[in-house]
Amino acid sequence: MLLWSKQSRAVALTVFGIVVLVVFVAPIATVVAAALAGSWTGPLPSDLGFGHLGDALSGDNVASLSVSLQTAIIGGGLALVLGTWAALAAREAPMWLRRSTDAVFHLPIAVPSVAIGLGLLIAFNSRPLLLGGTKWIVILAHSVLVLAFAFSAVSAALDRLDPAYRQAAESLGAGPLRVLVQVTLPLLLPALGAAAGLAVALSMGELGATVMVYPATWKTLPVSIFGLTDRGQVFLAAANTTLLLLVTLVALLVLGRIRGRAALR
């Protein structure tokens, strides 16, 4: 602790609280207030009600929410499986290959998401891999963008894993597959839960690559929010954003509960 006196600690906590309030709490509170507002011509919203939230839970808006959930679950699941497989495979590889694998899997977060979307659109817009105009190119884009985080979470957990568990199982005659299924993966469950939660959260809010590849039949909620804002329907956009925040929070709480139970096993 670098701050020893009570006064310095109080100042540090006050500054920290102001930063959190201005950077995080105030923008979210403003969005929620706009979602409940009937009009906003003064310093505070007026005619508060749930009309816009009701509109957000009907028609194309709720369909977009369903698309976002499906995309996040499928795309996040694919990223988790591929990231876990790559992390496990790289663990047994030579150091130069491990570093190359780490660089390749972190490449999507080193470039703009729009570039990823455009690259996928060009690469998968002709046979035999014709995904353009289908929901699968959106799911693929989300998988690519969250793959690095799944890979990182599992790799970090593997680095912290005590090799004595694997060695004990091998000394008792367990083969590689049995060690993986009955020893390694159960020990990785907390990390897998954390990776799944991060993948879902990132996928639910992804916009940059999605606007490049989405078809009219598979429009995620962030794309709908962007369209509403572009047309000047700010209150309805705020209602949809509030709904997106709530659904993402619920999904993270469910995954966090699963992760907590896995950690206690």
C-alpha positions in Angstrom: 0.0 0.0 0.0 1.6 3.2 -1.2 -0.7 5.5 0.8 -0.1 5.4 4.5 -2.2 8.2 6.0 -5.9 8.2 6.3 -6.1 11.5 4.5 -4.2 10.2 1.4 -6.3 7.1 1.3 -9.5 9.2 1.5 -8.3 11.4 -1.3 -7.4 8.3 -3.4 -10.8 6.7 -2.8 -12.6 9.9 -3.6 -10.8 10.3 -6.9 -11.4 6.7 -7.7 -15.1 7.0 -6.9 -15.4 10.1 -9.1 -13.7 8.4 -12.0 -16.0 5.3 -11.7 -19.0 7.6 -11.4 -18.2 9.7 -14.5 -16.8 6.9 -16.7 -19.0 4.0 -15.9 -22.1 4.8 -13.8 -23.2 8.1 -15.4 -23.3 6.8 -19.0 -25.3 3.7 -18.1 -27.6 5.6 -15.8 -28.2 8.1 -18.7 -29.1 5.3 -21.1 -31.5 3.8 -18.5 -33.1 7.2 -17.9 -33.5 7.7 -21.7 -35.2 4.3 -22.0 -37.8 5.3 -19.4 -38.2 8.9 -20.7 -41.2 10.0 -22.8 -39.3 13.3 -23.5 -36.1 15.0 -22.5 -36.1 18.7 -23.2 -34.6 19.9 -19.8 -31.8 18.8 -17.6 -33.8 15.7 -16.5 -36.1 13.3 -18.4 -39.8 13.7 -18.1 -43.0 11.6 -18.7 -41.2 8.5 -17.3 -42.8 5.2 -18.2 -42.2 1.7 -19.7 -43.6 2.4 -23.1 -40.2 2.3 -24.9 -39.2 -0.9 -23.0 -42.5 -2.5 -24.1 -41.7 -1.6 -27.7 -38.2 -3.1 -27.2 -39.8 -6.4 -26.2 -41.9 -6.7 -29.3 -41.6 -7.1 -33.1 -38.2 -6.9 -34.8 -36.5 -5.7 -31.6 -37.1 -8.9 -29.6 -36.2 -10.9 -32.8 -32.9 -9.1 -32.8 -32.4 -9.9 -29.2 -33.0 -13.6 -29.9 -30.5 -13.5 -32.8 -27.9 -11.9 -30.5 -28.4 -14.6 -27.9 -28.2 -17.4 -30.4 -25.1 -15.9 -32.0 -23.4 -15.4 -28.6 -24.1 -18.9 -27.4 -23.2 -20.7 -30.7 -20.2 -18.4 -31.5 -19.0 -18.4 -27.9 -19.3 -22.2 -27.7 -17.3 -22.7 -30.9 -14.6 -20.2 -29.7 -14.4 -22.0 -26.4 -14.0 -25.5 -28.0 -11.4 -24.3 -30.5 -9.6 -22.1 -28.0 -9.4 -25.0 -25.4 -8.2 -27.4 -28.1 -5.5 -25.0 -29.3 -4.4 -24.2 -25.7 -4.1 -27.9 -24.9 -2.3 -28.7 -28.1 0.1 -25.8 -27.7 1.0 -26.9 -24.2 2.8 -30.0 -25.6 4.4 -28.2 -28.6 7.9 -26.8 -28.8 8.4 -23.3 -27.5 8.6 -21.7 -31.0 5.3 -23.3 -32.0 3.7 -22.2 -28.8 4.7 -18.6 -29.4 3.5 -18.8 -33.0 0.2 -20.2 -31.9 -0.2 -17.5 -29.3 0.5 -14.8 -31.9 -2.0 -16.2 -34.4 -4.8 -16.6 -31.9 -4.3 -13.1 -30.7 -4.2 -11.6 -34.1 -8.0 -10.8 -34.3 -7.8 -8.4 -31.3 -4.7 -6.7 -32.8 -6.6 -5.5 -35.8 -9.9 -3.5 -36.1 -13.0 -5.7 -36.0 -14.2 -4.1 -39.3 -11.1 -5.6 -41.0 -12.0 -9.0 -39.7 -15.6 -8.6 -41.0 -14.4 -7.4 -44.4 -11.9 -10.3 -44.6 -14.5 -12.9 -43.8 -17.0 -11.3 -46.3 -14.4 -11.6 -49.1 -13.1 -15.0 -48.1 -16.5 -16.7 -47.7 -18.4 -15.1 -50.5 -17.8 -17.7 -53.2 -18.1 -21.5 -53.5 -17.1 -23.9 -52.0 -17.3 -21.9 -48.8 -20.2 -19.7 -49.5 -21.3 -18.3 -46.2 -22.2 -14.7 -47.3 -25.8 -13.9 -46.9 -26.3 -16.5 -44.2 -26.3 -16.4 -40.4 -23.2 -18.6 -40.3 -20.9 -15.8 -41.4 -22.1 -13.7 -38.5 -21.5 -16.6 -36.1 -18.1 -17.1 -37.6 -17.2 -13.5 -37.2 -18.2 -13.5 -33.6 -16.3 -16.8 -33.0 -13.1 -15.3 -34.5 -13.3 -12.2 -32.5 -13.8 -13.9 -29.1 -11.5 -16.8 -29.8 -8.4 -15.0 -28.5 -10.0 -14.4 -25.1 -11.0 -18.1 -24.8 -7.5 -19.2 -25.8 -5.9 -16.8 -23.3 -8.1 -17.8 -20.4 -7.5 -21.6 -20.9 -3.8 -21.1 -21.6 -3.3 -19.1 -18.4 -5.2 -21.8 -16.4 -3.0 -24.5 -17.9 0.1 -22.6 -16.9 -1.2 -22.5 -13.3 -2.2 -26.2 -13.3 -0.1 -28.4 -11.0 1.4 -31.1 -13.2 1.4 -33.5 -10.2 -2.3 -34.3 -10.9 -1.5 -35.5 -14.4 1.6 -37.3 -13.3 -0.3 -39.1 -10.6 -3.0 -40.2 -13.0 -0.4 -41.4 -15.6 1.5 -43.3 -12.9 -1.8 -45.2 -12.1 -2.0 -46.3 -15.7 -4.4 -43.7 -17.2 -4.0 -43.0 -20.9 -3.8 -39.5 -22.4 -7.5 -39.4 -23.2 -8.6 -40.5 -19.8 -6.2 -38.0 -18.2 -7.7 -35.2 -20.3 -11.3 -36.1 -19.6 -11.1 -37.1 -16.0 -8.3 -34.9 -14.7 -7.4 -31.9 -16.9 -10.8 -30.7 -18.1 -12.5 -30.9 -14.6 -9.6 -28.8 -13.2 -10.1 -26.3 -16.0 -13.9 -25.9 -15.4 -13.6 -22.5 -13.6 -11.4 -21.1 -16.4 -13.8 -22.5 -19.0 -16.7 -20.8 -17.2 -14.8 -17.5 -17.1 -13.9 -17.8 -20.8 -17.5 -18.6 -21.7 -18.8 -15.6 -19.8 -16.3 -13.3 -21.4 -17.1 -14.7 -24.9 -20.9 -14.3 -24.4 -20.5 -10.7 -23.1 -18.2 -9.7 -25.9 -20.4 -11.3 -28.6 -23.6 -9.7 -27.2 -22.1 -6.2 -27.7 -20.2 -6.8 -31.0 -21.0 -4.3 -33.8 -17.9 -3.5 -35.9 -17.6 -6.8 -37.8 -21.3 -7.6 -37.7 -22.3 -4.6 -39.7 -20.0 -5.8 -42.5 -21.4 -9.3 -42.8 -24.9 -9.6 -41.4 -27.8 -10.5 -43.8 -31.3 -8.9 -43.4 -32.6 -12.1 -41.9 -30.0 -12.3 -39.1 -29.7 -8.8 -37.5 -28.2 -8.7 -34.0 -29.5 -6.3 -31.4 -26.4 -3.9 -31.5 -27.0 -3.6 -35.3 -30.7 -2.7 -34.6 -29.6 -0.2 -31.9 -27.2 1.4 -34.4 -30.0 1.7 -37.0 -32.4 3.2 -34.5 -29.8 5.8 -33.4 -29.0 6.6 -37.1 -32.7 7.3 -37.7 -33.0 9.5 -34.6 -35.1 7.1 -32.5 -32.8 7.6 -29.5 -35.3 6.7 -26.8 -36.1 3.3 -28.4 -32.4 2.7 -29.0 -31.8 3.4 -25.3 -34.6 0.9 -24.4 -33.0 -1.7 -26.5 -29.6 -1.0 -25.0 -31.0 -1.3 -21.5 -32.6 -4.7 -22.5 -29.2 -5.7 -24.0 -27.5 -4.8 -20.7 -30.0 -6.7 -18.6 -29.9 -9.9 -20.7 -26.1 -9.9 -20.8 -25.9 -9.4 -17.1 -28.3 -12.3 -16.5 -26.3 -14.5 -18.9 -23.1 -13.6 -17.0 -24.7 -14.3 -13.6 -25.9 -17.8 -14.8 -22.4 -18.6 -16.2 -20.8 -17.2 -13.0 -23.0 -19.5 -10.9 -22.0 -22.5 -13.0 -18.4 -21.4 -12.7 -18.7 -21.1 -8.9 -20.2 -24.6 -8.6 -17.4 -26.0 -10.7 -14.8 -24.3 -8.5 -16.2 -25.9 -5.4 -16.1 -29.4 -6.9 
